[in-house]
Amino acid sequence: MEKIVEQTLLYDFYGELLTERQKQVYESVVLEDFSLSEVAEDLGISRQGVHDMIRRCNHILEGYEEKLHLVEKFLRIREQIHRIQQIAGENHVQEIEKISSLILEEL
């Protein structure tokens, strides 16, 4: 998965578990694409401080995913739903039932 997509998904699922300051910095750099220097100047901290906070946030978010697997489950369910849509047009009822059962098990 592309790094920015992965970071965005991790933030979507676990971002509320970061501190307000971490969220502010992470959103500015990762989601709004500000440079480290711009964020550092705006917040009155060093560029290295911003870089370290982004690395720390990534580590925290990845740690939550390792334990909870919410992004992994989301992607798997999304893939199954796409498959259901695909086979629904082909009228394969038994296959739709099988996939929908798998989705229900995941929930």
C-alpha positions in Angstrom: 0.0 0.0 0.0 1.3 3.5 -0.8 2.8 5.1 2.3 0.6 8.2 2.3 -2.6 6.1 1.9 -1.4 3.9 4.8 -0.6 6.9 7.0 -4.0 8.4 6.2 -5.9 5.2 7.0 -3.9 4.7 10.3 -4.7 8.3 11.3 -8.4 7.9 10.4 -8.7 4.9 12.6 -6.3 5.8 15.5 -5.7 9.5 15.3 -8.0 10.4 18.1 -5.6 8.4 20.4 -2.8 10.9 19.8 -2.4 14.1 21.9 -3.7 17.4 20.6 -0.2 18.5 19.8 0.7 15.3 18.0 -2.6 15.5 15.9 -1.8 19.2 15.0 1.7 18.4 13.8 0.7 15.1 12.1 -2.2 16.7 10.3 -0.1 19.6 9.1 2.7 17.5 7.7 1.0 14.3 6.5 -2.5 15.3 5.6 -2.1 19.0 4.6 1.4 18.5 3.1 3.1 21.4 4.9 6.9 21.2 5.0 8.7 20.3 8.2 10.1 23.8 8.2 6.7 25.5 7.8 5.3 23.6 10.7 8.3 24.1 12.9 8.2 27.9 12.3 4.5 28.0 12.9 4.7 26.1 16.2 8.0 27.6 17.3 9.9 24.3 17.5 12.8 23.0 15.5 12.5 21.2 12.2 14.1 18.2 13.8 11.4 18.3 16.6 8.7 18.1 13.9 10.5 15.3 12.2 10.8 13.3 15.4 7.2 13.9 16.3 6.0 12.6 12.9 8.2 9.5 13.3 6.9 9.0 16.9 3.3 9.4 15.7 3.8 6.9 12.9 5.3 4.4 15.4 2.4 4.9 17.8 -0.2 4.5 15.0 1.5 1.4 13.6 1.6 0.0 17.1 -2.1 0.3 17.5 -2.6 -1.4 14.1 -0.4 -4.3 15.2 -2.5 -4.8 18.2 -6.0 -4.1 16.9 -5.8 -4.8 13.1 -8.7 -2.3 12.3 -7.2 -1.0 9.1 -6.5 -4.6 7.9 -10.0 -5.7 8.6 -11.4 -2.6 6.9 -9.4 -3.2 3.8 -10.4 -6.9 3.7 -14.1 -6.1 4.2 -13.9 -3.4 1.5 -12.3 -5.9 -0.9 -15.1 -8.4 -0.2 -17.8 -5.8 -0.8 -16.2 -5.0 -4.1 -16.3 -8.7 -5.0 -20.0 -8.9 -4.0 -20.8 -5.9 -6.3 -18.9 -7.6 -9.1 -20.6 -11.0 -8.8 -24.1 -9.5 -8.0 -24.1 -8.3 -11.6 -23.4 -11.9 -12.7 -26.2 -13.3 -10.5 -24.1 -15.8 -8.5 -26.3 -16.0 -5.4 -24.5 -18.7 -3.6 -21.2 -16.9 -4.0 -22.8 -13.7 -2.7 -24.1 -15.6 0.4 -20.7 -17.1 1.0 -18.9 -13.7 0.9 -21.6 -12.0 3.0 -21.2 -14.7 5.6 -17.5 -14.0 5.7 -18.1 -10.3 6.2 -20.6 -10.9 9.0 -18.0 -13.1 10.7 -15.5 -10.3 10.6 -17.9 -7.9 12.2 
